[in-house]
Amino acid sequence: MVVIGIMIGSGIFIVPAQMSRLIASPGWLLVAWAVTGVLTVTAGVTYGELAAMMPQAGGMYIYLRRAFSPVVGFLYGWTLWTVIQTGTIAAVAIAFARFTGVLWPQISESHYLVAPVHIAGRYSVSLSTTQLLAIVLITLLTFLNSRGLNYGRILQNIFTVAKIGALLALIALGCTIGVHHAALAENFHHFWAVRNATPFAAGMSAATGAGLFLAICLAQSGSLFASDSWHDITFVAAEVKNPARTLPLALLIGTGAVIAIYLLANVAYLLTLPLPAIQHAPADRVATAVLQSIFPFAGAALMALAIMISTFGTVNAMTLAGARVFYAMAHDGLFFRQAGTLNRARVPGWALAIQGIWTVVLVLPRTFDPFTHTYGNLYSDLLDYVISAALIFYILTIAGVIRLRRKEPDAPRPYRVWGYPWLPLLYICGASVILLVLFTDRTATTWPGLLIVAAGLPVYAVMRRRRG
């Protein structure tokens, strides 16, 4: 439930629009999702060896620290706290609030309680009703998870079952009564044809073989983000019954189930909407467009309700899991000292509070485009920057399986990854190719991520000195 609940957020309902503009082919769009599936399931299966070997709170932080060095583990934890976990919670909480606005129009990003106060031209701070609802959601779920693991568990099970049901209903509707003759003619009679491809570089688009390869790689930034956080279950490994068996199974079943659902969802989109309608869905809300084509008067409201259920469960799961990493870091003297303590409910209450406070802080700053006079969200830019940095940490963690096999050959390994070393190498090679393409073709949103990671080095030096 944690693996599935964290992976399925709002991405699958929106990301296919951007991917289809890049790839411009129904068949190759499904191939791009299949590539994401191979990488994600391969990573999950490989990751299970580390999870069974080190069933401690902290997950990837613990694995990187042991396989490489404490500084590598800290840099991951630093990036997780500053952007990856907290920024994603903020983004999903805002998504929850935005779709609540579909049902309750008073919730709007243009309905301000505190109008934007501009700082340094391109940045501002504001409080809209959308931001306020996101803050209320973050605060509520932080509080409930601080009351004990049982609260988070019950919420997670309820909302994960609900979101799976909503997605399966969407797939069933799209593959039955939603099937449209125009979509069949447009998408499946020209399944592999690339048409009206959006250029993504000077003179480069998916219309050529090399361009198609690059487009599929670039599209992974969207599909991998929609499939991200599958590893968060290992953050709570110390609280899992029989972790040596449960964690590898959870990673395999969870990632496999989500990827299967994602592929079926894209098939449903292609059966219901012609490719141009997917590419140009209003606000990229492909799933909403699908339901509106089936239920013209109620589709938007039904989809809003489904996404609210989905995002609520994702925020809960990420809130529950992330605090355990900061708890583990505090035990090593590399985070706020109070975060290393448990409250009366035997959960890291201080770590949850610190995570929640920083997440709320990330909700408030806005970006401002002086040319279009539109506002964005600072956390959105930060997440764009660290997607590639997070991929580096994933590659290092999978490489850690190979390193620990050599470094600690006699260490107990209740579960060993199938097909070693070829399966880990498959992920490392595939993810490295995507990473190389992102760093060469998306320089504006990749290199800044390394600066965020590097900013942790002086913090690590101060923490080490203080601990000494």
N, C-alpha and C positions, 0 to 999 in steps of 0.2 A: 504493500500500500504506500509506503514512503517513497520507494523508487518510482512507481507509476505516478503518484500524486505530485512529486516534485517535477518530473519530466513534462507532464502535460499541464501547460499553463494557458497562455493566450496565443503562443507562437503559431501553432498548427492552423489557427483560424485566420491568420493574417499573412504569414511568411510566404505561402505559395504565390501570392501576387507578385512580389518582388522577384522571386526565383523565376517565375514564368516570363517576366520581362527580360531577364538576362538570357535565359536559355531559349525561349521562343519556340518550343517544340513540346507537344504532349508526351511523346515517348521519352525524350531525353530529360524531361522534368521528373518522370518516375525513376529514371536511372539515377539522377542526382539524389533523390531520397533513398534509393537502394544503396548508394555509396555511403550515405550517412548511416544507414542501418548496419552495413558491414562494419564500419569503423566503431560504431557505438557498441554493438553486441560483442565484437572482438575485444574492445577495451574492457567491457564488463566482465567477460569470461576470464580475461587475464588478471584483472584487478582482484578477482575472487581469491587468488592465491595469497596476495598481500593481506586481504581482509581476514582470511582464516589464520594466517600466520601471526598477525598482530591485532587481535580483537580488543583494541583500546580506544578510548574516546580520542577523536582527532583525525582519523582517516588519513587523507593524503599528507597532512602535515607530519604525522608520525612516520609514514613510509618514506618520504623524501629526506627527513632528518636521519633516519637509520641507514638508508641506501647510499646517501651522498654526504651530507653534512648538516649541522644545525642551521647554518645560514641559509641553505636552500629551502629547508623546511620553514624557516621564519619568513622568507620572502614570499612564499606561497600564502602563509597565514596573514601576512601584512596585506597582500593584494586582495585576499578573500575578505578581510574586514573593511578595507578602505573602499572597495568597489564591487568585487564579484558577488559576494553574498548579499551585502547590504544594498548595493545598487540594483540587484535583481529583485530583491524584496520590494524596494521602492517602486521599480518599474511595474511589477505585477500588481501591487496595491493601487497604483494609479490606473492601471488597466481595469481593475475591479470598479473603481470609482467612475471611470469614463462610461462603462457599460451600464452602471447604475443610472447614469444620466439619460440613457435611452428610455428607461422606465419612469424616471423622475427628473424632468428637465431642469429643476432648480439646481441639480448637481451639474456644474459646467465649469470648464476651465476659463471661461470669460466672465463668470459671475464671481467677482472679487469681494472678499471680506477685507483684505488689505491689498490695495492696488500695487502693481510692480514698482519697486523702488530701484532705480537703475544704479548700477555700480560698474565703473570702468567701461561704459559704453555698451559692450556686448553682453553684459550680465546684469541680472536683477534678482530681487527677492520678492516673493508675493505669497499671498494665501488666498486661493480660490476655494470654492465649495468642493471642487474635485480634490484638491490637495488636502483639505480638512478631512474629508471622508477617508482618504488614504491613510492619514495620520491616525484617525480613530481606529481603523482596521488594524494597523501595525501595533498600536497600543493595546487594543483588546486581546489580540492573539499572543503578544508578549506576556501580558498578565496571565492569561489562561494557561500558557505553557509553564509559567513560574509556579503554578499551583500543583504541579506534579505531572509525571509522564503520562498518567492515565487520562488526563484531560486532553493532551495532545494526541494520544492514541485514538481515543473515541472520535474526536473531530476528524482525524485523518481518515479513519475507516469510512465514516459516513460520507465525507465529501469526495473521496476517491471513487467509491462505488457510484456516487451520483454523477461524477464527471465522466466515468467510463460509460455509464448508461446513456448520458446525453450524447456523447460522441458516437456510440454504436447506433443510436436512434438517427442521428444525422446521416451516418453512412447508409443505413437501411433505407431512409427516405430518398437519398440521392441516387441509390442504385435501383430503386423500384419506381415509385410514382414521380420522382423527379427527373427521370431520363427524358431528354429532349432531343428531337430529331435533328435540330440545328447543331447541337453539341456533338452528336454522333457523326454527322457529316463533316464537321469542321475538325474534330479532334482525332477520330479513329480511322477516317478514310485517308488522312494525311498524317499518320501517327508519328513518323520520324522526320517529317519536313520541318525545316527551320524557316520561319517567316516573320517579317516585321521585328527583327531582333534589335534591341536597344543597344547602341554602341556603349561599351564600358571603358574604352581607351581610344586614343587617336587612331581612327581607321580600323578598329578592331571590334568585331561582334561575333556572335555565335554562328554567323552564316558561313564561316570557313571551318575547316577541321581543327586547326590550332585554336581558333577563337572559341569553338564549342567546348574544347577541353578546358580552356581558361575560364569560360563562363560557368561550367559545372563546378570547378574548384572555387570560384568566387561565390557561387551560390551556397556553398557549404557554410559560409559565415551565418547565413540565415537558418538553414536546416539544423546545423550543429547547435546553434543557440536554442532552437526550439526543442532539441533533444538533450539539452545540457542538464547538469546537476544529478545525473543518475548515480553518481558515487556518494551522494550525501548520506546515504544509509550508513556508510562506514563511520561517519562522524559520531554516531550513537552506538558504536559497536559494543562498548562496555555494558550497555543496557539491553542487549539482544540475547535471548535464550539460545543456547547451543550455537554460538556465532560461527564456529568452524564449519558447520553444515548450512546454517541459515543464511549467512551472508553471501556465499557464492551462488546459492539457489535464488536468492532475492535479486541479485544482480543479473543473472541469466534470464529468469522468468520476467522480471520487470522490464529490462531493456528490450527483450524480444517481443513482449506483448505491445509495448508502446510503438515500436517501429512498425509492427504489423498493422496497428490501428492507423498510424500516420499514412502508410501506403494506401490503405483502403479509403481513408478520407480523401486523398488526392484523386483516387479513381472516381469517387463519388462526385467530386468537384468537376472532373472532366466529363462525366456522363450528363451532368446537369447544365453546365455553362460552356459555351464556346470559348476557346483559348483567349480571344481578345477581351471577353467579359471578365475572365479571371485576371488578365494583366491589368485591366483598368477598373477593377472593382472599387467603388467609392471608399476612400480612406483605407484601401487594401483589405477590406473586410470581406474576404472571399466566402467564408461560411455564412455570413449574413446574407450575401447576394444569393447563395444557394437556397436558403430557407425562404427568402422573399420571392424567388421564382416559383416555389412550391405553395407557399401561403402568403399571397401578396399583401394581406392586411395585418398579419400577425407574425410574419417571419422575423422582422427586426427585434421585436420584443422577446420572442422565443430564444433567439440566438443570444441576446443580451443576458437573459436569465441563465442560459447554459454557460456562458463565459464567466459570469459572476460566480457560479458554483465552482467552476474550474479554477479560477484565480484565487478564490478564498482558500481552497484546499492547498494550493501551491504555496501561498504565503504562510499558512500554518506549518507545512512540512519544512520549509526553508528556515523559519523562525526556530522551530524545534531543533533542527540539525546543526545550524551554523554555530550556535552558542557553545556547543561541545568542543569545537576546535579552539575557541578562545579560552575555554576552561583548561584545555590541555596545554596551550601556550603559556598561560599564567602559571601552571605548575612548573614549567621550565624557567620561570622568571623572565619571560619574553612578552608579557602582556600586563595589563593592570592587575595588581596583586589580588584585589577583591574578587576578580573574575575566576580565581582558582578555588573558590569556596562553594559549598552546597548549602542550600537553604533548608528549612524544616521539611520541605516536601522532597528532599533528596535530589534536587535538580540544581544546575548552576544559575541561580537567580540573578546574581550580579552580572554574569556574562550575558544573560538574556537582556537585562536592562541596558547594558552598554551597547549591545548590538542594536537594540530598539531605538535608543537615543540617536545614534549615528545615522540610522536609516531615516529617521524623521528629519534630521538635518539635511540629508540628501534630497528629500522631497521638496524643500523650500526654494533652493536656487533655480533660476530660469536662465536660459540663453535668449538672446534677442538678435534678430536679423534686421539691421537698419534699412535694408533694401526692400524687403517685403513687409516689414513692420509686424512680423509674427514672432511668437514666443515658443521656445522649446524647453526641454528639461535638461539640466546639467548632467544628471545621472545617465541619461541616454547617450550623451557624448562619451562619458567615462566608460560605459559598457562597450561602446564601439571600439574604444581604444584598447580595452583589456581582453577582448575575445581572442586575439592572437596570442597574447601573453598567457591566457589560461590554457590554450592549446599547447604551449611550450611545457607547462607544468604537467599536462596529461602525458605528453611524450616522455618526459623525464620519469614520471611515475611508472609507466609501462616498462621503460628501460631499467627501472629499479628492480623489476622481477629478475631480469638477466643478471644485473650486478650482484644482487643478493644471492643468487644461485652460486656465483663464483666466490663471493666474499664470505658467505656463511653456508657452505654446502651441507653441514650437518644440522642446521637449525630445523626444528619440527615444522613440517608443512602438511597439515591435515588435508589440504586440497592442493593439487598440482594442476596447473593449466594444461588443457589438452593441446597436443600438437606443438609442444615447446621444442625449439625456440621460434618456430615458423609463425605461429599465431601472433606472439608479441611483435615479431619483426614486420609482419603484415601491417599492423596498426602503426608502428613507428614510421615505416616507409610511406604509407598512404597519408598519414597526418602531416608528415614533413613536407610532402609535395604541396599539399594545400597551404601549409604555412609559408612556404617559399613564394607561392603565387600571391598570397595576401600581402607579404612584405614588399614584393616588387610592384604590384598593381594597385595596392590600397595603402600607399605610404602615409597619407594624411591621417588615417585612422588606425595604423598599426604601430609605427615607431613611437608615438606618444605613450603607448601602453608600456613600453620598456622603461620609459622615464618614471612612470608610476611605480613599477617594480623596483627600479634602482633607488627611488626615494626611500625605500625601506632599509638600505644599507646603513646610513648614519643612525637611523632609529635602532637598528640591531646593535651597533657599536655602543650606543648610550645604554641600552638595556643590559648588554653584557657587562659594561663597566659598573652599572648599578648593582647587578647581581653579585659581581665580584666584591 
